[in-house]
Amino acid sequence: MKKYLYSLFVAFLFFNFSFSQFYVGGNIGYGIGSTPRVNGQEVKVNGDAISTSNIYGSYGEGFNGALKFGYFFDEHLGVELNIGYLNGADQTKADVVIGIDGYPINNNIAATTEATAYTRLFRSTLSLIYRTEIGFYGKFGFYIPLGGNTYVEANDFRIFMSKLPGVEGEVPLEATTSYKQEIHGSPTIGFEGAVGYTYALSGNWNLFAEFEYLGLSIKTKDADYTRYDQTIAFHQINGGAVVAVTTIDDLGKGKHTKYVDTVKSTDNYPGNPGFNKTQEVIDFKQSGPYDSFGINFGITYTFNDSE
C-alpha cells in the first residue's frame, strides 16, 4: 500500500513538473468606484432653506499599473502575484456654500468650503488562476494594501460673529483656512476577482485583457497635517485688519489626530468645549471605501520548461 501511494505521489510530481510554467508580465488599467459609499457632504442654499446632501465615492477609482508573476502547476491551475500602484482620482469630501453676497444667513455664519481627497496606494493581489484551452481565464484571491496614504486638501472661508477683548458687542470676522492632511490606514485585507482573455503572440509572448473587481475597506488609524494656514481678520466692512494667524508650527501636537472606537468626554475631540487645537486630537475611526471595477491590458512572457 505504501509503495502504491509513493508511486502516485511521484507520478503527481512528474505530471505537475512536466506541465509547469512560470511567467512574468505587466499591465496598466483604470478602475471606477464599484460600491460608492457616503464620502462627504454638499451644503447649499435652496431658497430660504439650507440643503445638505450626501456625496458618494470610492478611493479605488483611478489609474493603476502592476507587475505580475505567475506559475502554472499544470495546463489549467496556477497562482499569480501582482504588485502595483494606484494613482487615485480626486473625490469630493466637502462642497459648502452658505451665505448671500458674503453675509451671514444661518446662525450668523457664512461659509464656503471646498475639500477633495485622493489616495496614493502601493498594493498587491495573490490569486488562484484557472485557464481554459481557448484562452479565457478566471482568478480570485486576496487584495493586500502594501503602503501609501490618503490625502485631504481643503480651502475654507467663513464669516462669523464674535466678541473681541476691548471691542463692544459682537463684530464680524473672516476666517480663511487652507490645509493638507495625510491620513494613514489600519492594516487590512480585501478580495480580488477577475475574468480575462489571453491572446498568444509569436514566441512566448502573450497579450491579455481582463475585467477585475477589487473589494476593500480601510479604517483610519491616524492623520497628520502637512500644511496648515489660517488667518482671522475683521470683515471687510471693518477695515480687514488681521486679528490672528495660525501656521502648522503653531499647532504643535495638534498636527496629529488619533482615531479611536470610543471617545471620552475628557478627550481632546472637535466639538468639546475645552478643545485645544495645539494638543493631539482624538476622533472617531472612519471606514473608507476602496472598491472598484476596472479593466486592465497587458503583456506576459512565459518561460517554458526547456528554457
N, C-alpha and C positions, 0 to 999 in steps of 0.2 A: 504494500500500500504506500509506504514511504517513497519507494522508487518511482511509483506511478505519479505521485504528487510532485516529486522532484522533476520528473520528465515534463510534466505540464508547465511547471514554473520556468524551466529552461526554454521550452517552446514559446511561452508567452514573452519572455525577454527577447528572444530571437526575432519573433514576429514584430514587436514594437521597435526594435533596433533597425530591422530591415526597412521599416516604413517611416522612421523618424526623420523629421525635417526641422531645421532651425531657420528662422527668417528675421530680418530687420527691415524697418521702414520708417516712414514719416507721413504726417498728414497736416492739413490745415482745414479749418471749418468755422462755422458760425452757429451759435445757439440762440434760441429765443426762450423767454420765460414760459415754462410749461404749466405750472400751477401758481400763478401770481397770487400773492397774499398782500394784506394791508402793509404798506411800507412808508406811509406818510399821510399828510392831510393837506387839503386845499381849503382855504378860508377866504371867502369873497363876500362883498356886499351884494345882496339880492333885494332890490327895492329898499324897503325900510328895515329889512332884517339882515342878519349876518348868517350866511350859509356855510356849513362845514361839511366837506365830502372826503371820503377815503381815497387815497391814491394807492393803486396796486402795482406790483412789480416783482422782479426776481433778479438777484445779483448774478444768476447764472447766464444772463444774456451777454453776448459779446463774441469777439473773435478769439479763436484758440489755435494752438499749434502743438504737436506732440511727436515724440519719437516712440516707436513701438518695437518690442522684442517678443517673438513668439516661438513656440515649439510644439510640433505635432507629434503625438505618440504613435499615431497610425494615420491612415488615409483621411480620417474624419475628425478625430478628437484631439484637441490641443489646449494649451494655455497661452495667454497673452498678457504682457505687461506694457502699459502706456505711461509715459512720463511727459507731462506737458505744462502749458502755461495758458491761463485765461486772462485776457485783457477786457475786463468787464465794461459794459456800456453804462452811461450815466443813468441813474434812477432818481426821480424827483422825490425828495424827502419832505419838502415844505414849499407851499406856494400860497402866500398870505398877502392880501391887500385889504386893509381896513382903514377907512377914512376917506373924506372927500376934500380934495384940494389941500391935503396935508393937515387938516384939522380934525381933532378927535371927535368920534361919534359914539364910541362904545366904552362906557365907564371911564371917560376921559383918556382914552387910549386910541392912537392911530398907529398902524404898523404896516410895514412892507417887508416880507421875508422871502428870500429865495435860497433854497438848500438842495444840493444834489449829493448823491452818494455813488460810489463805484468801487469795484474790487479789483485787486491785482493778486492772482492766486496761482501758485505752483501746485499741481495736482497729479494724481496717478489713478489708474484703474488696473485691477487684477481680475482677469476673467477666464472662464472656461469658454472655449470656442468649438463650434461644430460646423463643418463644411460639407457640402454635397458635391457630387461628381460634376454638376453643371455650373459650378461657380458661386452659388449662393451660400451664405453662412449666417449663423446667428451666434451671439455670445451674451453672457450675463455674468455679473460678478460684483466686486466691491469698488466703490468710488471713495478715494482716500485723499483728503487735503494734505499737502506736504508743507506748506508755508505761504505766507502772504498776509495781507491785511485788507480791510475795507476802510475807505476814506470818506469823510463827510466834509463838504465845503459849503459855507453859508455866508450870506450877507444880509444883515438885518438893520432896518431903520425904523425907529418908532418915536412918537411924541407922547409924552405923559405929563401929568400934573404932579408936582412935588413941592414940598416945603424945603427951603434952604435956610441955614443959620443966618440971622441978621436980615432976612427978607420977609416982609409982611405978606401973609397969605400964601397960597399955592401959586407957583409960576410954571409955565410950560417949558419943558426941557426936551432936547433932542438927544437920542442915544443912537450912535452909529457903530455897529459891531460887525467885524469880519473875522472868520476863523477857519482853520482846517484841523480836523480831528482824525486821529489814526486809531481804528478800533481793532482789537485783537480777539480772535475767537477761541473757544474751547475745542480740544481735540474731539473728533467725531468721525464716523464712517457712514457713507451713503450707499446707494445702489446704482449700478450701471447695467443697461441692456441695449443691444443693438442688433440690427439686421443689415446685411450688405451683400455686395456682389464683387467678385474678383475677375478681372479680365487679363488673361495671360498674354504677355508681350514676347518678343524674341529672347532667347536665353532664359535666364532665371528671374526676369523682371516681371512684375505684375502691377497693374493699376487696380484701384479699388474705390468704391463709393459706399458709404454706409449712412443709415439713419439711426441716430443714437438718442437714448433717453438717459438723463442723469438726475437722480433724486438725492437731494442733500439739504439739510437744515443745520445751521451753525449757531450756537448760543454765544452771546457776548461774554467775554472774560474780563477785559479791562480796556481802557482807552486813554490816549494822551493827546493833548493839544500840541500841535507842531507849529501853529501860528494863531495868535490871538491879539486883536487890536480893537479897543473900544474908546470912543470919545463921547463924552456927555457935555452938552453946551446948552446955553439958553436958546430957546426957539428964536427964529429969525426976527420975530416981531419985537424981541427984547434986545436985539443987537448981535446975537450969535456968539457972545463971549464963551470961551471954553471953561467948564466947571471942573472936569476931571478927565484924566487919560489913564487907561489901563492897558499894559502890554503883557506879553506872555511871561516876561520876567517877574512882573508884579503878582502873578498868580501863585508863584511858589509851588507848594504841594497840590494846589488846586488844579494844576495842569493834568493831574491823574484822576481818573474815575475808575472805581472798582464796582463791578456788577455782582449782585448777590440775589439769593432767592427770598430772603427775609430782611426787611428794613426796619430798624428800631427807631423809636421816637427820639432817641439820643444821637442818632447818626446824622452826619452832615449831608443831608439829601436836599435836592432842589424842592422848594416849597416849604421847608422847615423855617419857622420864624427866626431861628437862630442860625440860618445858613451862612457859612463863611466861605467865600469863593477862593480864599487863599489856603484852604485846607483840603485834604483828599476828599473827593466827592463819592458818596455812596448812592447807588441807584439800582433799580430792579434789572435783573437779567432780561434780555430780549432774545428772540429766536429769529434769525434772518433766513429768508428763502434763497436757495442757490440752485433750484431745479431748472432744467432746460430740456427742450427738444432741439436737436441740432443735426446738421448734415456735414459729413467730413469727406474729403477727397485726398487720396494719397497714393504712394507707390511703395512696393516692398521688393526685397531681393531674397530669394530662397537659396540656402546652401544645401546642395544635395549630399547624400551620404558619401559619395565618392570624392567630394571636394575636401 
